[in-house]
């Protein structure tokens, strides 16, 4: 199985809660959906952005979603004692069982 790793830092000077991080995740997901909507012309507005600019915005918003999700994992680990590595291992096993991954 070929794996890629994306490492995102724990953010400094923040004290996120599970609730505040969940709300931030929803906000960032909405911004991602909005960027995709612009790319697909779903908002009815004409855009002056090039396809490359829109793809860059989508990628940027996707990283905001990923960073917020990683922050939520840190919250789960630090505040609630969840062992994230174990959860990731179970997740990968589930993906293998569903044949999304091959061993």
Buried (B, 14 or more C-beta within 10 A) or exposed (E): EEEEEEEBEEEEEEEBEEEBBBEBBEEBBEBBBBBBEBBEEEEEEEEEEEEEEBEEBBEEBBBBBEBBBBBBBBBBBEEEEEEEEEEEEEEBEEEEEEEEBEE
